[in-house]
Amino acid sequence: MLPVILVTTMTAQAIDIPHEQFTLDNGLNVILHHDDSLPQVVVNLWYGVGSKDEESGRSGFAHLFEHLMFMGTVHLPGSGFDERMEAHGGWNNAWTSEDSTDYYEAGPSNLLETFLWMESDRMRGVAAAMTQEKLDLQRDVVRNERRQSVEDTPYGIIWEAMSPALYPASHPYGHTVIGTHEDLQAATVDDVVRFFNTWYVPNNASLVIAGDFNPEQAKIWVNRYFSDLVRVNLPERAMPAPRDTPQEMVVETTDNVQIPLTLLAWHTPAALQDGDAAFDMVASILGEGRSSRLYADLVTDTGKALEVSAWQYSQKLGSVFAVSGKPTDGTTIESLEVKLQAHVDRLAAEGPTKDEMERVRNQLELQFIVGLEGLEERASALNRYHYLANTSDYVNQDIERYRRLTAADIQAAAAKLTPTRRCTLRVRPTPQEGAK
């Protein structure tokens, strides 16, 4: 039996993150998770806006706005947001994805009211304090981040090529989260203010308070600081039909690397939907650890690959499954692709062994439980479930998705990973000048 982690009940039978939930009249969802095992609190404010919601010609805007949210308000100008909480032992961070933008703070329990006031101040006041100087500064920061993560990172170009290879330009996932230099340069202060007024509203947000706090006092503070914020009619969201085949079957790129890389990608079911969990297990069987099929064969036994991996990237509108590898000297990128596909085909034909099912199920369950150890992780999970499953009370159903999977489910999932549904993305070394 796995150990109990803090106040979260975790056994082979059930997992629970005890909480209560309510909604303000303006639509703000509020979740309270009380845990007094340590004198700390976490505030997690999740906005249901990501790169999928960007207008044409404004790619990278959701991520740019994440940076702008730390540039100050009328009441907390400049770097006041960071300075005030850090002066009292708190810290904060944020992230942006295709689907969402998430802001969170952590610190001593006595900072809860401060955290709530500061987040409500940002929700009501960032646009009023926006200037051209702030936009120019953070635009340069994001463009440098793009250079570091895509242009100057080995194989970074493959992530840039993946979105347009898998999706049409009109699809919400048809461009990268980081955006293009051209679109970032084109952004104006009016664009920023309009984006804020459209998406950074209470009825597009969910607030989790987790940790050592008095729930009744927390409710008073939430009402005091958030209840007067105004509900806004949200734009109609694009809900495209699930994708089955990629836009392009083969994409060739070059980069300043010495070793080629191939990545085989397929469209798979959306996050938490039927089939999503099965592809997590397929990824683990194929590529999780040295005992996985790809590593044991292609790296350890035959030495055909230097590295191999497999993963399922789950998203709200549809997910992506991929296997990848770097060939050793004497192995072509095309022949490695044949071997990678052969392992997928073998899993589809024969299914997993009993030992593989037990090993992978145990791995995933352990990762799941360890992933909920921290207060920040639990706060984020509650918001994620609210956003993706329309209920914060989903943690037990989530782990059950993996527990009830059978070998036949894994075999059926692998059978969908056929060459005719596959996108092949290759990164080859950039030819050197004068090379023959």
Beta strands, then each sheet from edge to edge (+ up, - down):
strand 1: 9-10
strand 2: 15-16
strand 3: 20-23
strand 4: 29-34
strand 5: 40-47
strand 6: 91-96
strand 7: 101-108
strand 8: 205-211
strand 9: 250-255
strand 10: 261-268
strand 11: 305-313
strand 12: 319-327
strand 13: 423-429
sheet 1: 1+ 2-
sheet 2: 3+ 4- 8- 5+ 7- 6+
sheet 3: 9+ 13+ 10- 12+ 11-
end
